[in-house]
Amino acid sequence: MTNLVTNVESVVAEHAEEPAVVYEDHEFSYGEFWAQTGQFAAALREGGAEPGDRVAIYLPNLPQFVVAFHGALRAGCVIVPMNPQYKSREISHLLGDSGATTVVALLDLVPFVQQVRDDTDVETVVTVGGEADAGTPFREFLVADGDDSVAERADDDVAVQPYTSGTTGQPKGVQLTHHNLASNARQSMDIMPGGLKPSDRKIGVLPLFHIYGMTVGMNATLFAGGTFYPMAAWDAQDAMALVEDAELTLFDGVPAMYNDIVNQPNAEEFDLSSVRMCTVGGSGIPIEVLRTFEDLYDVEIYEGYGLTETSPVTHFNSPKWGRRVGSIGKPLDGVDAKVITGDFEEVDPVAEGPLDEDEVDMDEVTGELVVAGPNVMKGYAGLPEANREAFTEREGSPGSEATGTSEDSSSGKKWFHTGDLGYHDEDGYFYVVDRKKHMINTAGYNVYPREVEELLFEHDAVADVAVVGIPDDRRGETVKAFVVKTPDGDATADELKQFCLDRLAEYKHPREVEFVEELPRTTTGKVKKFELVEG
């Protein structure tokens, strides 16, 4: 049997009395947690749910998310995680596209479900946090005499169908199989020094509806028999207090979280001495933020890389092979990666990275990053054209070409196009320069926003920054920086322009600088650059 949830089942017997999930003052042992997942699965079956049916989870990071997730898997259902910041317009697409028949929702979010319910296949609503006329409270939904059964599922059966963040268009349903998720959780466990251990205590500040928090945070911790500490909402002060009080050992975050921590007025007072490793993903962390954090707390941040479509991790700066600051690390065991041209020709590696982008013609060494491996999605749900664009089959390099999903190849290897631009070096480390679609073309020159952002982060007055290309009648596009100042920052727009002009090629410096109170971000910390361009 290859049901993803069996990875937790195998831990329960050995760690039944040990804490699995701790939320605020509530502690759930592995035995209690497993019993509740059995009750949830039994309730789904009694309500008519069958293997393959979709169960949407519309919750922040709460224990009920963890129970509903594993309970739905035990029933053989497919989980559709939904961002709890979404409202009726956004969930209408997710529920309609996925065909979800059950929704587990926070009480405050139930009205959004009701507004779109008639246009979807939703039959059952389970509420968390109180009673609602439209649903059944979570505790009442659980069947008292749940059983120990686990539905049999095949390796390539879909287990979770998350949706892309929609930062560039309509979210797409990503079909992640039981094998995809199990393999990537195991890979994530192995990148820790000595592996992820039962004695580890991991904070859960990454949203569980997102695959990074789900796989690297929740699944990897529970598969190892460790203890998971979910937090319903990100707050730097609360997170640091939890790390100190519970003596947590592992911290996963996105760049915006680390930036938030080091910019707290009492940042120097935080005690992270119990933490043995920090990881970062979601987007590239500014080097200045990484160095500041490490200088303050004497714990290293290891950068990785991945996407929703890859379960998510493909690369990591594991202590096993050494960290190279500025890189995304090496491909995980079992994952293949390469950098290609538009004709799918491999780009030669550089001798050693990271490169000084002012000293090298980046266009000569940069290409699109493509990956293949057991963690790569089955495909986008119901989107054959998107699948043809996302995958390329190659026998070798080069070879015969075909396109489709990662599961339909009888020969050759299926390569997934990440849409990210980067390069690699002879030691096997990869470097992401920027998103392919974020690259700015100004008067025929390519500008990578991240390079300009990294520089601006070095200025004392800059707390946060995003660089985009905006339409320009003469140049096609021109570089614009949106800047959030530090509390005592007093730099002018002209000063920041000159700061860049003194350090970068003339065509790269921002011709416009706009100061903003905050940058629009997704729940996982990615800047919504399309809003800045349109706004």
Summary of the structure (lengths in Angstrom):
residues: 535
radius of gyration: 23.2
end to end distance: 50.6
largest distance: 71.2
contacts: 1858
relative contact order: 0.09
helix: 32%
strand: 26%
